[in-house]
């Protein structure tokens, strides 16, 4: 393979570990033990870094599958983890003066477009309409 799995360094993991919620394991019927949050984060970062589909994340012993990584990604999205994580990483890089803002990209998926309407217009209902009689 031309790509490798992304690894999170210890120093970075120590800083971001507190942002990732870990559900408490049930006492009764605990089920299968979860993969570590760090292993799932590394799988998520690998998919995002290399742009591969979740299903094509290589399965190795002791590492989560693409489906597990996607599930954790989705849980983190609903919990609001990713914006906090990006903000913390940006602050860390800014302190180290490693952000080149000349190469930053902002598009309408991140910042709302100002020329558009304040809110979207209501969509008109579409229904089957009998054509007018031509006779």
N, C-alpha and C positions, 0 to 999 in steps of 0.2 A: 504494500500500500504506500501511496505517496504521502499520506498524512499520518500523524500520530495523535494519540489521546492527549488532551491538554491536562497538565498537572498544575495544581494550585500549591504555591510555595507555603511553607509553614508560617512565615511571618504574615503573609496575606490572609491565610486561613484563620489565624488567631484574631485578626482584626474584623473579619466578616462573619465569623461563626455565630456570633450573638444575634445576627439579623435573621438567620434561618430558623423558623419555628420547628420544633421537634415534638410531635404528639406523644403523649404519655402512653406507654404500652399497657394494654389491658391485663389485669391480674388473672381473670378467669378466661380461658380460651384465648391465649395471647396470639395464636397464629404463628406464621413464619416470621423470623426476625428480619427487621428492615435492613436494607443496605444503608451504609453510613451516609450522612448528608453530604459529606465531602466527596465521596465516590459519585454520588448522583450529580453534584455540581460540576465535577470534572466531565461527566458524560454530557451534561447540558452544554458546557462550554465547548466541548469537542464538536457537537452538532452545529452550534452557532458559528464557531470559528471556521470550520471547513465547509459549511453549507450542505451537509449531507442529510438525507431524510432520516427521521428518527428510527425507522425500521432497519436502516443500514448501519447503525452503530454496532461495531463488532462486539460480539459477546465473548468475554473472557472469564475465566474462573475467578470468582470473587468480585466481579464488577457488574453493575446493573445493566439490564437490557435497555434498548431504546424506548420501549413502552414505559418502563419504570421511570426513566429519566424524564420522559414527556409528562408523566403523571405528576412528578415532583415539580416540574416547571410550571404546570398548570396550577398546582396548589400554591406555589410561590407567587404566581401572578394574581390569584384571588386574594392572597394575604397582603399584597402590596410590597413584597420583598424586593423586586427588581428595581423600582425607582430609587429605593433607599440604597441598594447596593451600588448602583451607578453613581449616585451622588457621593457616597463615601469614597469610591475609587477615584472620582474626579478630584475630590479634595486632596486625596493622598498624592495623586500625580501632580497637582498644582503646587503642593508643598515641595515636592522634589523637582519642580520646574521641568517636567517632562511632557507637558501638554503643549502641542503646537496648534494654537487656535486659528492659525492661518489655513489649516487643512480641515477645519470643522465643517460639517455639513448640517444644515437645518432644512427640514422640509415640512410639509403640511401634516405629516403624521406625528410630528413632535410639537410643532408650534401651530396654533390655529391661524388660518389665512384671514387677514384683516379685510380684504375686499369682499368677502362673502357675506351672506346674510347673518344676522345675529343668531338665528336659529333656522333650521331647515323648514321649508314650506311643507304643508301637509300634502301627502300624495292623494290624488283623486282616485276614488274607487273605480276599478275597471270591471265592467259587467257585460254580459252578452246583450247586445242591443239589436233589435230587429232593424234591418235596413229600411229606409224610406221606400215607399212604393214609387216606382218609376212611371206608373200609368196614371 
